[in-house]
Amino acid sequence: MPKMKTKKSAAKRFRVSATGVVKRSRAFKRHILTSKTTKRKRHLDMETTVSKADSRRMRDMLPYGRP
């Protein structure tokens, strides 16, 4: 059986935690930052989990992330 290939675009954007939860960074932190509050920008720096609906698809793209 050949090895499964990792989707490299997904590997650059998502990480699998030790418990198997797929983590992602938040959007909307790249430009037009002057109109956003400091609190909003600070919270956009934090990672969050992928939604439950998308987590199965992410696990298929990252077969060798932690189980």
Biopython code that builds the backbone (N, CA, C, O; Angstrom):
import numpy as np
from Bio.PDB.StructureBuilder import StructureBuilder

atoms = [
    (1, "MET", "N", (0.849, -1.189, 0.000)),
    (1, "MET", "CA", (0.000, 0.000, 0.000)),
    (1, "MET", "C", (0.890, 1.247, 0.000)),
    (1, "MET", "O", (1.750, 1.379, 0.871)),
    (2, "PRO", "N", (0.708, 2.145, -0.937)),
    (2, "PRO", "CA", (1.551, 3.347, -0.945)),
    (2, "PRO", "C", (1.173, 4.295, 0.185)),
    (2, "PRO", "O", (0.068, 4.248, 0.727)),
    (3, "LYS", "N", (2.110, 5.143, 0.513)),
    (3, "LYS", "CA", (1.846, 6.152, 1.539)),
    (3, "LYS", "C", (0.820, 7.156, 1.041)),
    (3, "LYS", "O", (0.731, 7.419, -0.159)),
    (4, "MET", "N", (0.053, 7.713, 1.954)),
    (4, "MET", "CA", (-0.899, 8.758, 1.582)),
    (4, "MET", "C", (-0.165, 10.078, 1.493)),
    (4, "MET", "O", (0.773, 10.326, 2.251)),
    (5, "LYS", "N", (-0.580, 10.913, 0.585)),
    (5, "LYS", "CA", (0.056, 12.215, 0.440)),
    (5, "LYS", "C", (-0.668, 13.256, 1.268)),
    (5, "LYS", "O", (-1.897, 13.277, 1.329)),
    (6, "THR", "N", (0.110, 14.120, 1.906)),
    (6, "THR", "CA", (-0.424, 15.255, 2.638)),
    (6, "THR", "C", (-0.691, 16.382, 1.670)),
    (6, "THR", "O", (0.131, 16.649, 0.793)),
    (7, "LYS", "N", (-1.823, 17.052, 1.806)),
    (7, "LYS", "CA", (-2.086, 18.250, 1.012)),
    (7, "LYS", "C", (-1.217, 19.363, 1.597)),
    (7, "LYS", "O", (-1.444, 19.817, 2.719)),
    (8, "LYS", "N", (-0.216, 19.797, 0.819)),
    (8, "LYS", "CA", (0.764, 20.741, 1.346)),
    (8, "LYS", "C", (0.152, 22.096, 1.663)),
    (8, "LYS", "O", (0.608, 22.782, 2.579)),
    (9, "SER", "N", (-0.878, 22.492, 0.916)),
    (9, "SER", "CA", (-1.524, 23.769, 1.220)),
    (9, "SER", "C", (-2.205, 23.713, 2.577)),
    (9, "SER", "O", (-2.210, 24.703, 3.309)),
    (10, "ALA", "N", (-2.780, 22.565, 2.922)),
    (10, "ALA", "CA", (-3.421, 22.418, 4.231)),
    (10, "ALA", "C", (-2.379, 22.336, 5.339)),
    (10, "ALA", "O", (-2.599, 22.844, 6.438)),
    (11, "ALA", "N", (-1.245, 21.699, 5.056)),
    (11, "ALA", "CA", (-0.199, 21.559, 6.065)),
    (11, "ALA", "C", (0.366, 22.915, 6.475)),
    (11, "ALA", "O", (0.818, 23.087, 7.607)),
    (12, "LYS", "N", (0.341, 23.871, 5.560)),
    (12, "LYS", "CA", (0.850, 25.204, 5.870)),
    (12, "LYS", "C", (-0.151, 26.030, 6.661)),
    (12, "LYS", "O", (0.225, 27.022, 7.285)),
    (13, "ARG", "N", (-1.420, 25.637, 6.645)),
    (13, "ARG", "CA", (-2.461, 26.449, 7.261)),
    (13, "ARG", "C", (-3.037, 25.868, 8.539)),
    (13, "ARG", "O", (-3.584, 26.611, 9.354)),
    (14, "PHE", "N", (-2.930, 24.561, 8.739)),
    (14, "PHE", "CA", (-3.569, 23.913, 9.875)),
    (14, "PHE", "C", (-2.569, 23.079, 10.645)),
    (14, "PHE", "O", (-1.578, 22.596, 10.095)),
    (15, "ARG", "N", (-2.851, 22.917, 11.948)),
    (15, "ARG", "CA", (-2.042, 22.055, 12.801)),
    (15, "ARG", "C", (-2.974, 21.143, 13.575)),
    (15, "ARG", "O", (-4.094, 21.521, 13.916)),
    (16, "VAL", "N", (-2.493, 19.927, 13.849)),
    (16, "VAL", "CA", (-3.285, 18.986, 14.626)),
    (16, "VAL", "C", (-2.721, 18.967, 16.034)),
    (16, "VAL", "O", (-1.520, 18.776, 16.224)),
    (17, "SER", "N", (-3.588, 19.166, 17.026)),
    (17, "SER", "CA", (-3.140, 19.197, 18.415)),
    (17, "SER", "C", (-2.922, 17.773, 18.917)),
    (17, "SER", "O", (-3.219, 16.810, 18.210)),
    (18, "ALA", "N", (-2.406, 17.641, 20.130)),
    (18, "ALA", "CA", (-2.128, 16.332, 20.712)),
    (18, "ALA", "C", (-3.398, 15.527, 20.915)),
    (18, "ALA", "O", (-3.355, 14.296, 20.907)),
    (19, "THR", "N", (-4.523, 16.195, 21.097)),
    (19, "THR", "CA", (-5.792, 15.491, 21.284)),
    (19, "THR", "C", (-6.496, 15.219, 19.963)),
    (19, "THR", "O", (-7.580, 14.635, 19.961)),
    (20, "GLY", "N", (-5.910, 15.626, 18.838)),
    (20, "GLY", "CA", (-6.492, 15.347, 17.541)),
    (20, "GLY", "C", (-7.381, 16.449, 17.005)),
    (20, "GLY", "O", (-8.005, 16.277, 15.958)),
    (21, "VAL", "N", (-7.456, 17.582, 17.697)),
    (21, "VAL", "CA", (-8.270, 18.702, 17.242)),
    (21, "VAL", "C", (-7.464, 19.501, 16.218)),
    (21, "VAL", "O", (-6.283, 19.770, 16.436)),
    (22, "VAL", "N", (-8.082, 19.873, 15.124)),
    (22, "VAL", "CA", (-7.392, 20.641, 14.090)),
    (22, "VAL", "C", (-7.508, 22.124, 14.432)),
    (22, "VAL", "O", (-8.606, 22.637, 14.653)),
    (23, "LYS", "N", (-6.359, 22.809, 14.474)),
    (23, "LYS", "CA", (-6.325, 24.217, 14.837)),
    (23, "LYS", "C", (-6.012, 25.069, 13.625)),
    (23, "LYS", "O", (-5.316, 24.633, 12.708)),
    (24, "ARG", "N", (-6.531, 26.288, 13.626)),
    (24, "ARG", "CA", (-6.305, 27.210, 12.527)),
    (24, "ARG", "C", (-6.103, 28.601, 13.099)),
    (24, "ARG", "O", (-6.460, 28.876, 14.245)),
    (25, "SER", "N", (-5.521, 29.481, 12.278)),
    (25, "SER", "CA", (-5.403, 30.877, 12.695)),
    (25, "SER", "C", (-6.606, 31.642, 12.162)),
    (25, "SER", "O", (-7.284, 31.178, 11.246)),
    (26, "ARG", "N", (-6.867, 32.795, 12.724)),
    (26, "ARG", "CA", (-8.044, 33.575, 12.350)),
    (26, "ARG", "C", (-7.754, 34.476, 11.159)),
    (26, "ARG", "O", (-6.605, 34.831, 10.894)),
    (27, "ALA", "N", (-8.798, 34.834, 10.457)),
    (27, "ALA", "CA", (-8.679, 35.703, 9.290)),
    (27, "ALA", "C", (-8.828, 37.166, 9.710)),
    (27, "ALA", "O", (-9.064, 37.460, 10.882)),
    (28, "PHE", "N", (-8.690, 38.067, 8.759)),
    (28, "PHE", "CA", (-8.940, 39.508, 8.914)),
    (28, "PHE", "C", (-7.895, 40.206, 9.786)),
    (28, "PHE", "O", (-8.238, 41.142, 10.507)),
    (29, "LYS", "N", (-6.630, 39.777, 9.739)),
    (29, "LYS", "CA", (-5.581, 40.437, 10.514)),
    (29, "LYS", "C", (-4.469, 40.956, 9.606)),
    (29, "LYS", "O", (-3.380, 41.254, 10.095)),
    (30, "ARG", "N", (-4.705, 41.071, 8.310)),
    (30, "ARG", "CA", (-3.628, 41.380, 7.377)),
    (30, "ARG", "C", (-3.515, 42.856, 7.013)),
    (30, "ARG", "O", (-2.403, 43.375, 6.916)),
    (31, "HIS", "N", (-4.619, 43.535, 6.814)),
    (31, "HIS", "CA", (-4.549, 44.931, 6.381)),
    (31, "HIS", "C", (-5.794, 45.652, 6.862)),
    (31, "HIS", "O", (-6.704, 45.045, 7.426)),
    (32, "ILE", "N", (-5.821, 46.963, 6.629)),
    (32, "ILE", "CA", (-6.886, 47.859, 7.129)),
    (32, "ILE", "C", (-7.034, 47.684, 8.641)),
    (32, "ILE", "O", (-8.136, 47.491, 9.153)),
    (33, "LEU", "N", (-5.910, 47.754, 9.339)),
    (33, "LEU", "CA", (-5.922, 47.515, 10.781)),
    (33, "LEU", "C", (-6.288, 48.769, 11.567)),
    (33, "LEU", "O", (-6.603, 48.676, 12.754)),
    (34, "THR", "N", (-6.252, 49.923, 10.940)),
    (34, "THR", "CA", (-6.530, 51.156, 11.681)),
    (34, "THR", "C", (-7.994, 51.260, 12.073)),
    (34, "THR", "O", (-8.329, 51.922, 13.056)),
    (35, "SER", "N", (-8.870, 50.611, 11.312)),
    (35, "SER", "CA", (-10.291, 50.690, 11.636)),
    (35, "SER", "C", (-10.726, 49.635, 12.651)),
    (35, "SER", "O", (-11.885, 49.623, 13.064)),
    (36, "LYS", "N", (-9.814, 48.750, 13.059)),
    (36, "LYS", "CA", (-10.144, 47.704, 14.021)),
    (36, "LYS", "C", (-9.629, 48.082, 15.397)),
    (36, "LYS", "O", (-8.569, 48.693, 15.531)),
    (37, "THR", "N", (-10.384, 47.717, 16.409)),
    (37, "THR", "CA", (-9.978, 48.059, 17.774)),
    (37, "THR", "C", (-8.789, 47.203, 18.198)),
    (37, "THR", "O", (-8.529, 46.148, 17.619)),
    (38, "THR", "N", (-8.076, 47.671, 19.209)),
    (38, "THR", "CA", (-6.918, 46.936, 19.719)),
    (38, "THR", "C", (-7.332, 45.584, 20.261)),
    (38, "THR", "O", (-6.636, 44.590, 20.054)),
    (39, "LYS", "N", (-8.450, 45.538, 20.949)),
    (39, "LYS", "CA", (-8.938, 44.274, 21.500)),
    (39, "LYS", "C", (-9.257, 43.279, 20.386)),
    (39, "LYS", "O", (-8.937, 42.094, 20.488)),
    (40, "ARG", "N", (-9.885, 43.770, 19.333)),
    (40, "ARG", "CA", (-10.234, 42.902, 18.211)),
    (40, "ARG", "C", (-8.981, 42.342, 17.547)),
    (40, "ARG", "O", (-8.920, 41.155, 17.225)),
    (41, "LYS", "N", (-7.979, 43.200, 17.343)),
    (41, "LYS", "CA", (-6.738, 42.750, 16.723)),
    (41, "LYS", "C", (-6.014, 41.745, 17.623)),
    (41, "LYS", "O", (-5.432, 40.778, 17.131)),
    (42, "ARG", "N", (-6.048, 41.967, 18.917)),
    (42, "ARG", "CA", (-5.397, 41.070, 19.863)),
    (42, "ARG", "C", (-6.050, 39.685, 19.836)),
    (42, "ARG", "O", (-5.359, 38.667, 19.869)),
    (43, "HIS", "N", (-7.364, 39.656, 19.777)),
    (43, "HIS", "CA", (-8.063, 38.378, 19.748)),
    (43, "HIS", "C", (-7.911, 37.662, 18.405)),
    (43, "HIS", "O", (-8.021, 36.438, 18.351)),
    (44, "LEU", "N", (-7.662, 38.393, 17.336)),
    (44, "LEU", "CA", (-7.438, 37.766, 16.040)),
    (44, "LEU", "C", (-6.090, 37.043, 15.983)),
    (44, "LEU", "O", (-5.877, 36.205, 15.107)),
    (45, "ASP", "N", (-5.174, 37.362, 16.913)),
    (45, "ASP", "CA", (-3.883, 36.692, 16.957)),
    (45, "ASP", "C", (-3.992, 35.273, 17.498)),
    (45, "ASP", "O", (-3.115, 34.449, 17.238)),
    (46, "MET", "N", (-5.041, 34.976, 18.239)),
    (46, "MET", "CA", (-5.176, 33.670, 18.877)),
    (46, "MET", "C", (-5.638, 32.625, 17.878)),
    (46, "MET", "O", (-6.382, 32.918, 16.943)),
    (47, "GLU", "N", (-5.184, 31.402, 18.096)),
    (47, "GLU", "CA", (-5.639, 30.300, 17.260)),
    (47, "GLU", "C", (-6.993, 29.814, 17.746)),
    (47, "GLU", "O", (-7.365, 30.026, 18.900)),
    (48, "THR", "N", (-7.722, 29.162, 16.854)),
    (48, "THR", "CA", (-9.004, 28.576, 17.200)),
    (48, "THR", "C", (-9.103, 27.220, 16.521)),
    (48, "THR", "O", (-8.231, 26.845, 15.737)),
    (49, "THR", "N", (-10.157, 26.494, 16.822)),
    (49, "THR", "CA", (-10.311, 25.175, 16.229)),
    (49, "THR", "C", (-11.134, 25.265, 14.951)),
    (49, "THR", "O", (-11.930, 26.187, 14.769)),
    (50, "VAL", "N", (-10.930, 24.305, 14.084)),
    (50, "VAL", "CA", (-11.715, 24.201, 12.864)),
    (50, "VAL", "C", (-13.115, 23.743, 13.253)),
    (50, "VAL", "O", (-13.275, 22.973, 14.200)),
    (51, "SER", "N", (-14.122, 24.207, 12.533)),
    (51, "SER", "CA", (-15.495, 23.832, 12.864)),
    (51, "SER", "C", (-15.687, 22.324, 12.730)),
    (51, "SER", "O", (-14.969, 21.651, 11.991)),
    (52, "LYS", "N", (-16.657, 21.822, 13.452)),
    (52, "LYS", "CA", (-16.903, 20.386, 13.457)),
    (52, "LYS", "C", (-17.260, 19.877, 12.062)),
    (52, "LYS", "O", (-16.912, 18.753, 11.701)),
    (53, "ALA", "N", (-17.949, 20.697, 11.286)),
    (53, "ALA", "CA", (-18.342, 20.300, 9.935)),
    (53, "ALA", "C", (-17.139, 20.135, 9.018)),
    (53, "ALA", "O", (-17.174, 19.309, 8.106)),
    (54, "ASP", "N", (-16.073, 20.904, 9.241)),
    (54, "ASP", "CA", (-14.897, 20.860, 8.370)),
    (54, "ASP", "C", (-13.787, 19.975, 8.906)),
    (54, "ASP", "O", (-12.833, 19.695, 8.179)),
    (55, "SER", "N", (-13.872, 19.525, 10.149)),
    (55, "SER", "CA", (-12.752, 18.815, 10.757)),
    (55, "SER", "C", (-12.463, 17.490, 10.058)),
    (55, "SER", "O", (-11.301, 17.105, 9.925)),
    (56, "ARG", "N", (-13.498, 16.792, 9.613)),
    (56, "ARG", "CA", (-13.281, 15.521, 8.909)),
    (56, "ARG", "C", (-12.502, 15.751, 7.620)),
    (56, "ARG", "O", (-11.592, 14.986, 7.302)),
    (57, "ARG", "N", (-12.852, 16.801, 6.875)),
    (57, "ARG", "CA", (-12.151, 17.114, 5.637)),
    (57, "ARG", "C", (-10.691, 17.464, 5.914)),
    (57, "ARG", "O", (-9.803, 17.082, 5.152)),
    (58, "MET", "N", (-10.446, 18.189, 7.000)),
    (58, "MET", "CA", (-9.075, 18.554, 7.353)),
    (58, "MET", "C", (-8.255, 17.326, 7.718)),
    (58, "MET", "O", (-7.084, 17.227, 7.351)),
    (59, "ARG", "N", (-8.865, 16.386, 8.439)),
    (59, "ARG", "CA", (-8.133, 15.172, 8.822)),
    (59, "ARG", "C", (-7.770, 14.341, 7.595)),
    (59, "ARG", "O", (-6.731, 13.681, 7.581)),
    (60, "ASP", "N", (-8.627, 14.368, 6.554)),
    (60, "ASP", "CA", (-8.301, 13.652, 5.328)),
    (60, "ASP", "C", (-7.149, 14.325, 4.586)),
    (60, "ASP", "O", (-6.358, 13.653, 3.924)),
    (61, "MET", "N", (-7.053, 15.642, 4.693)),
    (61, "MET", "CA", (-5.963, 16.362, 4.028)),
    (61, "MET", "C", (-4.648, 16.218, 4.781)),
    (61, "MET", "O", (-3.575, 16.341, 4.189)),
    (62, "LEU", "N", (-4.725, 15.959, 6.085)),
    (62, "LEU", "CA", (-3.530, 15.829, 6.921)),
    (62, "LEU", "C", (-3.472, 14.419, 7.513)),
    (62, "LEU", "O", (-3.687, 14.259, 8.714)),
    (63, "PRO", "N", (-3.188, 13.393, 6.705)),
    (63, "PRO", "CA", (-3.264, 12.026, 7.204)),
    (63, "PRO", "C", (-2.214, 11.700, 8.266)),
    (63, "PRO", "O", (-2.421, 10.796, 9.075)),
    (64, "TYR", "N", (-1.098, 12.419, 8.276)),
    (64, "TYR", "CA", (-0.028, 12.104, 9.217)),
    (64, "TYR", "C", (0.091, 13.112, 10.335)),
    (64, "TYR", "O", (1.099, 13.140, 11.042)),
    (65, "GLY", "N", (-0.940, 13.952, 10.509)),
    (65, "GLY", "CA", (-1.019, 14.751, 11.717)),
    (65, "GLY", "C", (-1.287, 13.786, 12.853)),
    (65, "GLY", "O", (-1.635, 12.632, 12.604)),
    (66, "ARG", "N", (-1.139, 14.213, 14.066)),
    (66, "ARG", "CA", (-1.350, 13.295, 15.185)),
    (66, "ARG", "C", (-2.769, 12.743, 15.153)),
    (66, "ARG", "O", (-3.691, 13.458, 14.759)),
    (67, "PRO", "N", (-2.969, 11.499, 15.554)),
    (67, "PRO", "CA", (-4.325, 10.911, 15.510)),
    (67, "PRO", "C", (-5.272, 11.513, 16.526)),
    (67, "PRO", "O", (-6.435, 11.115, 16.598)),
]
sb = StructureBuilder()
sb.init_structure("model")
sb.init_model(0)
sb.init_chain("A")
sb.init_seg("    ")
for serial, (resi, resn, name, xyz) in enumerate(atoms, 1):
    if name == "N":
        sb.init_residue(resn, " ", resi, " ")
    sb.init_atom(name, np.array(xyz, "f"), 0.0, 1.0, " ", f" {name:<3s}", serial, name[0])
structure = sb.get_structure()
